[in-house]
């Protein structure tokens, strides 16, 4: 497992398609740009787990898989900015 630090941002993606929805990203993930977030067994569009963390600076533990960061845990958060 790796740790990733950044700010969670929920954005509308794939507008007008079957996969349209709000997806979570880890923004500015340690200088590596934006990383798409998901959880094992959960559909990433509209995941309420990430919606509650929108705008927070976090440290996530997880693994990269097929261009997504599959989040196992959140190790630290600060107040919403």
Secondary structure, 3 states (H helix, E strand, C coil): CEEEEEEEEEEEECCCCCCCEEEEEEECHHHCCCEEEEECCECCCCCHHHHCCCCCEEEEEEEEECCEEEEEEEEEECCCC
